[in-house]
Amino acid sequence: MNALVSKIGLLLVLILALTGWHCLESPNFPDEPFIQFISLSKDTMRQGIFQEDSLTVRFSFQDGDGDIGRASQQDSNNIFFIDERTGTLDNTFGIPKIPEEGAANGVEGEVRVLLFSTCCIYNDGSDPCLPNPSTPFDTLRYRIYIVDQANHKSNEIVTNSIILRCNH
């Protein structure tokens, strides 16, 4: 009986060892980062330029060569937010360096960015960031991409629509 228990125990250890070994295989990601939009923490913000409101943007990433983060605090930012209303770069942020773990250099994970409110844009040329009775709301979406240390640019993703309350 003890021999049977030993063989079952050895088989269980062997299965666990093989399962653990399987988990350590290198991910098969391309060297160019790949990102995918996950969510916004909310869909409405008050307009403003002094951090009157904020939301969190979540997206996932994969990078085959594992050089997704900044090497130091002095390096340039590597997350870029483009305001789709104007086509201009609106915000940049930095992903910190991700340490190498294990034998594989490929990494994947999730990024959460705290994004502060911006101003409404009015069709009549009114001063942005001031209440405008003719335009109570504006709609905003951001196009986002990242760049790794080897200067590989990721695909671009677009957030869901964000409603800016212009009269608050």
Secondary structure, DSSP 8 states (H G I E B T S, - for coil): -HHHHHHHHHHHHHHHHHHHHHHTS-----SS-EEEEEEES-SEEE--SSS--EEEEEEEEEETTS--SBSSTTS---EEEEETTTTEEEEEE--B-----SS---EEEEEEEEEE------TT---TTS--TT--EEEE-EEEEEB-TT--B---EE---EEEETT-
